[in-house]
Structure formats: structure tokens, C-alpha cells
Amino acid sequence: MRRIKKIFVLSAILMIFSLLCSCSTNQIKTNVNQDSNNYIANEDFQNYISEMSSFVKVKDGYYFTSDALLFYYDTENNQAYPVCNKTNCTHSDSNCQAYLSPLKFYPEMSMYYYDNALYLLGREKKGASSESIYIYQISLENFKQKKAAYLFDSASSISVVCIIHRGYVYFSYDGGEMEETKATLYRTKLGELSKNSPEKIFEFNGIGASIARLSAYGNKLFFNTSSYSDLQGNGYETVLNCMDIHTLENKTIPQRKYSHFADEGKVYYFKDENTVAYYDLSNQKHKIFCKIDGPCYISADDNYIYFDNLQSIIVGNSKENDRKIFVYDKSGKYVTEITPKNPKDDCYFGGDDMMIFKENIDGETVEADGAKGYYVLDKSQLKSPDKQFIDME
């Protein structure tokens, strides 16, 4: 009888321990030991899509958010629709699987993809004046939502940058106050809900210290650190950092100005307003890539490097009517150029299949209404003299 009691007590203890563990973890299969220097689909951050958009690429299309709804864009049939299968659904509350409640999510921010699931930044209220910030998962099998990783608690509005790469969430929040302060870069594994899970992997001190432009490629994490030389906002300085995601060894990449982009072991950047160079991560040498009227936002796919001179227009170096996206092959040879519908349209770049745009007329982005205002260019037309844009339907 005594032995049965012991077994019962032990079973109860194990059950309680299991319940406690389940409260601090949410089983998500990850491969944090992935050590390839190349891009790994389904595991790596999609750096080829603009951080200013919510688009993520999947096998046959793209997911994106609009009007607090999750949409799917079928590239083969050129159809965009909410991911809801209910007849006569109003898509206006949590009974709709496409609905992203503004009280829970930050749908205007970037969306991420990892292993057949989407991830969004969200929050959970903790009393009247505090909330916990999480990464939420949306399964692509059934579109169910669940917490995927705890990030931090906040008692005020937040400014946060984050990405998901190889099973980890990398993030930094707040910072930038015009005082001597510290900016911190954290990471936490997908599935970890404990408040003790996020770990500090980098700290940076300075006046107005901040961390921004998080991106990743292969085993490298890239981010900008910035600060000022005095409390009046003079002497702004920004530095590009390159961190090994396994050893957490951090190095800076000198000479870089304006935008940068990592692709196939190289970091492309503007050395000055009109000179594109790249930094070879294997031998740590710099080399000139091409001359171009810049500065430009940079992206790439498997075949080409893209330079969007919207940045040049914003800083006043180019006129609005000269808006172009220049296309080069990876040897540095000019291929073609693309003129968006309107001079200030946003270009979100895209995968090997499509280039995605959002109309911006007279300085005003077209109001979100499903796929309204979005249009694409089929990249099979890149070399055609008569490129045709396709409005999302």
C-alpha cells in the first residue's frame, strides 16, 4: 500500500512538473544548429523582401496583411484573398480565421516565415497599464494562432525591430532617447514562453544609442548601431555590424554608407553616393561592384542585384521623374531598369518570381483595402523592352 502511495505521489509530481514546463514552452520544431553559409529555404530570414512590407514568400505565392486581415496572393492565378473559407463572412472578428485583431497584433509591422508557419509581433494585456510582447505563430495548416515566443514586458508604446532566422527571434526595443543610454540586442528560441528565456547577445552604449536594420544571411546576423556625439543631436554615426550566430563573435564592416544587403557570402553597400562595393565575408576584402546614381535601396534574388533609387529621391539627389530600379547581374553587368507606375511607389522587391509594388500617389500611400494599390511585375519579363505590370486582384 505504501509503495502505491509513493508511485501516486511521484506521478502527481511529474504531472505538475510537466504542466509547469508546458506553461514556459510551446513545442515548435526548430533547427538552431543549422550551420550552412548559404540561404536555406523554410529556415532563413527572407532578406530579399523589403522590411517595410508584411509580405512573406511561400512555394506558390505570398502571404501579406491588409485591413487587419491575413491575405494570400496566388501568383499563378493573380488572385489575392483573405484566408477564410466561411460563406458570407464579414472578416471583422475572431470568428474569422483571417482576422488579426488590432488589440492583439501589430499587423502594420513585418511578418515572418519559418517552417510552414507565419509569425507576427503581438501583445497581451497585463493589467491597466502593462502588456507582454510576444511573437505569435499562425499555422499554415489550419491558420490557428498561438504564442510562439515571449520577448519583453512594456508599460508604454514600443519601438521594436525583430527578425526570425534559423529558429531564433532576434530583437531590440526602445532606445534612441537623446541621452546617454544603452541599446541591447536579444535573442530567444521559438517556442520559449518563459520571461527568463531572452538572452542578451550584444550591448551598445552612446548618446541616443539604438540598434536597427536587422537582417541575416547564412550564419551571419547584420545590424546597424547608431549614436550621436552630443545631446544636441550633432555628430550622427552609424556602423554596420556582422555577428556569427553560433559564436556570437561580432565584427564591424567599415566603409559602408547608406544601404547594405547580404547575398551569397558578400555584403553589398554604397561606399559613397555613386559607388557600389561589396565586402567578401570569406577573405574580408572590399571590391568595387558598379557605379550607379545613388544612393539606392538594395535587394537580390538568385539571379540579379536590384538598386532602387527611391532613396536617392528622398535625400534630394535625384528628381522624382527619374525614379528607377536598376538591375545588374552578379558579375556587375547592367541588365535593365524598371520604372514603377508612380515616382514614389514603394518597391518591396520579392523572390525569383515577382517584384511587388504598392502605389504611393502624391506622397500618400494608397489606403489599404485588401489588395487595392498593390501591383507586381513578373520577373520573366525583366529583359523585355515592354514590361507589363499586373494589378493584384
PEGI-V689764 format. One line per field, one symbol per residue. ss: DSSP state (a for helix, b for strand, c for the rest). psi: psi as a letter, one per 20 degrees, with the letter a starting at -180 (. if undefined). A space follows every 10 residues. Layout:
ss->???
psi->???
This chain:
ss->caaaaaaaaa aaaaaaaaaa aaaabccccc cccccccccc ccccccccbc cccccbbbcc bbbbbbccbb bbbbccccbb bbcccccccc ccccccccbc ccccbccccc bbbcccbbbb bbbbbccccc bbbbbbbbbc ccccbbbbbb bbbbcccccb bbbbbccbbb bbbccccccb bbbbbbbbbc cbccccccbb bbbbbbbbbb bbbbbbbccb bbbbbbbbcc ccccccbbbb bbbbcccccb bbbcccbbbb bbbccbbbbb bbccbbbbbb ccccbbbbbb bcccccbbbb cccbbbbbca aaaaccccca aaccbbbbbc cccbbbbbcc cccccbbbbc cccbbbbbcb bccbbccccc cccbbbbbaa acccccccbb bcc
psi->ghhggggggg hgghgggggg hhhiqooppr mijpkqirpo qihqpmiipp iirjqqpagj bqqrqpkkqp qpoohhjlpp qqmpjppkpi ljaiipiipn piigrmiirq qrppmkqqpq paqppnahjq qpprpqpopi hjkqpqphpp frqqjaqqoq pqrppliqpp qqqbriqmro rpppprqqqp ioiqiigpqp ipqpqrpkpq prlprqpcjp pqqpqqrrir iijqlppqpp qoppigijpp qqoripqcrr pppljqoqro hahjoprqoo hgjkqqqpgr pqoarqqqrr bihrppoojh hhggijhqqh ijpqoppqrj ijppgaqpor gqhjqpojca bigqppqpqo pkjpppppmc jpiqrrppii jgjqimppqp pp.
